[in-house]
Structures are given as structure tokens and as C-alpha cells.
Amino acid sequence: MNFHSNSSNHLNYEHPYDSNLLIQKYTQSFNNTFKRDIKFIQILFPTFDIFSITFFFSLFLILIFLCLDVYFFNSQKPLYINEDILKNIGINKFYISNGYHYYKIISATFIHSNIWNLIINTYYLMNIGIIIEKNYGKLKYIILMFLCAICGNLLTCATAKCNDIQMGISPILSGFIGVFLQEIIMHYNDVKDKLSVIGNFIFAFLSLYLMISIFPYNGNIFGNTGGLFVGISYPFIFKSDSFNNTDKKLKITFIILIILLISATLSSIIIFKC
């Protein structure tokens, strides 16, 4: 879906800068599904790239789920992992804080509670992630996902009740939305068709969060906020060459805020046990 005002029927020609925004590339990519020579895979994933980190990461998520589903097979719900198992492998404050299972802050990112949750998350990962990966490059893209997962999952754990269970890549997806938002804010005055850009962002934001909120254990609002904050901060930190001296202060500010976020949440988990 792509929002256009009456003045933007020929967006690529009238407003070339607008079409370079990541949110515009994301929404316009679905126009490829109407081409005659399109490949079948591009109907679901218009920007599909078999050599992308996103594709291999998606395969890894699928493999992890299949292995867990087979190993902890639930005959009553074969496409769901049992809640008792999820407590042991997901983000559970009791196990992480009292049992010192800090590695689960990272490992829980790769786990999904059921096949439908996995399908939805992978769908958005493939469609949004590949666009961001192509824009930032593979290394910076990996760092972005890692920081989103760390900050999002630390916030999730620090704010969760002792028996809560969370997991999945929703903090990473939130980080992608944060990257979209940061770019719109920074270049808002250069955008010609503001209605189209804002409409596309609202559509991407609502469609993502309405879908991922359907499933249990798929992160909480605090974890998603942490991922969103990292996404907003990330371009300031790693694309400083495009900023002037005044904007470099933002880079330092965001670096300090992320360090404080990680330190405060980790200290909270270590000190305030269940």
C-alpha cells in the first residue's frame, strides 16, 4: 500500500528526494508485485535477495523453531511450543536474574513460541530488513540488529514480572521502524509530499504493531520502545560523516543515552531479583 496526495501522482519525477526515503522505498516496493515478469517469491517479498543477511537470518530463525518444535514436540498443539519450555528458553526474569542466565537476553531473540508468530515476524523482517540492509551495508545492519535486541530485551526483562515470558525479534523490527522515523524527522523540511510520507509511515507502523501484538510472548511495549529508540539513535551514531559540527553533539548524546540504558537495565536485573 502506498499513500499519495493529488500532487504526487508522479512522485519519482516531481519529488525525487521523497522517493529516496527508506519508508518510501518500503511502500513503493510492493508496486513490483503488479509487474508481469515478477518472480513468485517477489509477490510476498518484493525486494527479495538470496545473498542478503536478512534472508540467511530468516532461515536461521525458521531452523531454530523447527528444531525446538521437533525436540519438544507437543502432540496436542504440534505448531506450538509448550509454555513450560518457553519459560526455560525465553526471557523470564526469574531465570535470568536469580539463575544468572544472562545469555538469554540474546538467545531469546532467535526463539518464537509458535509457527504463526514466526511467519509474521519473518515476513516483516524480509520486507523491511532487506531495504535497510541495502542502505546501510551488511556490517552496520548486523550491529543495528544486535543493539536493538540487546536494548529491547534488557528493557523487556527489567520491566517484566517474575513469571512473564517474552521472546522473538520484535525489538529488531521496532528498530527498523525507528530508522524510518529518524530519517523522516531529519529530512522533514526537504520532503515535498509530506502527506504521502507521513501516511506511508503510519501505515507501516500500525500494520506492523497490530500484527505482532496478536501473538503472546512476542515482546512487550518496553522492549519495543527500546528497539525503537536504538533505531532512531543509530543513524546519528554510525553516519556521522553526513552531519555538521552541531549535529555531532547528537551523536555523543545518543551514545551516552544507549550506554546508560544498557547499564541501568542490566544493573536493575542484577540487583532487583525475584
C-alpha positions in Angstrom: 0.0 0.0 0.0 1.2 3.5 -0.9 -0.3 6.8 0.1 -0.1 9.7 -2.4 -1.6 13.1 -2.3 -3.0 14.6 -5.5 0.2 16.4 -6.1 2.3 13.3 -6.1 0.9 11.1 -8.9 4.4 11.1 -10.4 6.5 11.0 -7.3 9.7 9.8 -8.8 9.8 12.6 -11.2 8.3 15.5 -9.3 9.8 14.8 -5.9 12.9 12.7 -6.5 14.2 13.2 -2.9 11.0 11.8 -1.4 11.4 8.5 -3.2 14.9 8.1 -1.7 13.4 7.9 1.8 13.5 4.4 3.2 9.8 4.4 4.1 9.0 5.3 0.5 11.2 2.6 -0.8 9.5 0.1 1.5 5.9 1.0 0.5 6.7 1.5 -3.2 8.4 -1.9 -3.3 5.0 -3.5 -3.3 4.3 -2.0 -6.7 6.7 -4.6 -8.1 4.0 -7.3 -7.4 2.0 -5.9 -10.3 4.8 -6.4 -12.9 4.3 -9.2 -15.4 7.8 -10.6 -15.2 7.8 -10.8 -11.4 9.1 -14.0 -9.8 6.8 -15.9 -7.5 8.9 -15.1 -4.4 8.7 -11.4 -5.0 4.9 -11.5 -4.6 5.5 -11.9 -0.8 8.9 -10.3 -0.7 9.3 -7.6 -3.4 12.9 -6.8 -2.5 14.0 -10.4 -2.1 17.7 -11.0 -2.2 19.1 -14.5 -1.7 22.5 -13.2 -0.8 21.3 -10.9 1.9 22.0 -11.2 5.6 18.3 -10.9 6.2 17.5 -14.0 4.1 20.0 -16.1 6.0 18.9 -14.8 9.3 15.3 -15.6 8.4 16.3 -19.2 7.5 18.2 -19.4 10.8 15.0 -18.4 12.8 13.0 -21.0 10.9 15.6 -23.7 11.6 15.7 -22.8 15.3 11.9 -23.1 15.6 11.7 -26.4 13.7 14.4 -27.9 15.9 12.7 -26.8 19.1 9.3 -27.9 17.8 10.6 -31.4 17.0 12.7 -31.8 20.1 9.9 -30.6 22.5 7.1 -32.0 20.3 3.6 -31.1 21.6 1.2 -33.7 20.3 -1.9 -31.6 21.3 -0.5 -28.4 19.6 2.2 -29.5 17.1 2.9 -26.0 15.8 3.2 -24.5 19.3 6.0 -24.8 21.9 4.8 -25.7 25.4 4.7 -22.8 27.8 6.8 -24.7 30.4 9.5 -25.0 27.8 9.3 -21.3 26.8 9.9 -20.4 30.5 13.2 -22.1 30.3 14.4 -20.8 27.0 12.8 -17.4 26.7 13.2 -14.1 28.6 11.9 -14.9 32.1 13.1 -12.6 34.8 13.3 -15.3 37.4 15.7 -17.5 35.4 17.8 -14.5 34.2 18.0 -12.6 37.4 18.0 -15.3 40.0 19.5 -18.1 37.9 22.1 -15.8 36.2 21.0 -16.9 32.7 22.1 -13.6 31.1 22.8 -15.3 27.8 19.0 -15.5 27.3 19.0 -11.7 26.7 20.5 -12.6 23.3 19.4 -16.2 22.7 15.7 -15.4 23.3 15.8 -13.2 20.1 16.0 -16.4 18.0 13.0 -18.1 19.5 9.4 -18.0 18.6 6.5 -19.5 20.5 4.5 -20.8 17.5 4.6 -21.1 13.8 2.2 -18.2 13.1 4.3 -15.8 15.2 7.4 -16.9 13.3 5.7 -16.4 9.9 4.5 -12.9 10.7 7.8 -11.8 12.2 9.8 -13.3 9.3 7.5 -11.6 6.7 8.2 -8.1 8.1 11.9 -8.9 8.7 12.3 -9.9 5.0 10.4 -6.9 3.6 11.8 -4.1 5.8 15.1 -5.6 6.7 16.4 -6.1 3.2 15.7 -2.4 2.4 17.7 -1.2 5.5 20.5 -3.7 4.8 21.0 -2.4 1.3 21.1 1.2 2.6 23.5 0.6 5.5 25.6 -2.3 4.4 25.9 -5.7 6.0 28.1 -4.9 8.9 26.2 -1.9 10.1 23.0 -3.8 9.6 24.2 -6.6 11.9 25.3 -4.1 14.5 21.9 -2.4 14.3 20.0 -5.7 14.9 22.4 -6.6 17.7 21.9 -3.3 19.5 18.1 -3.4 19.1 18.0 -6.9 20.5 20.3 -6.1 23.5 18.5 -2.8 24.5 15.0 -4.1 23.7 15.4 -7.4 25.6 17.1 -5.8 28.6 14.2 -3.3 28.9 11.8 -6.2 28.5 13.4 -8.2 31.3 13.9 -5.3 33.6 10.3 -4.2 33.4 8.7 -7.7 33.3 7.0 -9.5 36.2 8.9 -12.5 37.5 6.7 -15.1 35.7 6.4 -13.2 32.4 7.7 -14.8 29.2 8.9 -12.9 26.2 11.0 -13.7 23.1 11.3 -13.0 19.4 12.6 -10.3 17.1 10.0 -7.6 17.8 12.7 -5.2 19.2 14.6 -5.6 16.0 11.5 -4.8 13.9 10.9 -1.8 16.2 14.4 -0.7 15.5 13.7 -0.7 11.7 10.7 1.5 12.3 12.9 3.8 14.4 15.3 4.1 11.4 12.3 5.1 9.2 11.2 7.7 11.7 14.6 9.2 12.3 15.1 9.7 8.5 11.7 11.4 8.2 12.4 13.8 11.2 15.9 14.7 10.0 14.8 15.4 6.4 11.3 16.7 7.0 11.9 20.1 5.6 13.3 18.6 2.4 10.3 16.4 1.8 7.9 17.8 -0.8 4.9 15.5 -0.4 4.7 15.3 3.4 1.2 13.8 3.4 2.4 10.8 1.4 5.5 10.2 3.6 3.6 10.5 6.9 0.7 8.3 5.6 3.1 5.6 4.5 4.9 5.7 7.9 1.6 5.5 9.8 0.6 2.5 7.6 3.9 0.7 8.1 3.8 1.4 11.9 0.3 0.3 12.5 0.4 -2.7 10.2 3.5 -4.0 12.0 2.4 -3.5 15.6 -1.2 -4.7 15.0 0.2 -7.9 13.6 2.9 -8.6 16.1 0.7 -7.7 19.1 -1.7 -10.6 18.1 0.6 -13.3 19.5 1.6 -13.9 23.1 5.2 -13.8 24.2 6.2 -11.6 21.3 7.9 -8.9 23.3 6.3 -6.1 25.3 5.8 -2.3 24.9 9.0 -1.5 26.8 11.1 -3.8 24.7 9.7 -2.4 21.5 10.3 1.1 22.8 14.0 0.1 23.4 14.3 -1.2 19.9 12.6 1.9 18.5 15.0 4.2 20.4 18.0 2.4 19.1 16.7 2.7 15.6 16.2 6.4 16.0 19.7 6.8 17.5 21.6 4.5 15.1 22.0 6.9 12.1 23.4 9.6 14.3 26.0 7.2 15.7 27.1 5.5 12.5 26.6 8.1 9.8 28.3 11.0 11.4 30.1 11.9 8.2 26.8 13.4 6.9 26.4 15.7 9.9 27.9 19.1 10.7 29.6 20.0 13.9 26.4 20.9 15.7 24.8 17.6 14.9 27.8 15.7 16.2 26.6 16.7 19.7 23.6 14.5 19.0 25.9 11.6 18.2 27.6 11.9 21.6 24.2 12.4 23.3 22.7 9.2 21.8 25.8 7.2 22.6 25.6 8.2 26.2 21.9 7.5 26.4 22.3 4.0 25.0 25.2 3.2 27.4 23.0 4.5 30.3 20.1 2.4 29.0 22.2 -0.8 28.9 23.9 -0.1 32.2 20.7 0.8 34.1 18.6 -2.1 32.9 21.4 -4.6 33.4 22.0 -3.3 36.9 18.3 -3.5 37.6 18.2 -7.1 36.6 21.3 -8.0 38.7 20.2 -6.1 41.8 16.4 -6.4 42.0 15.9 -10.2 41.9 12.6 -12.0 42.1 
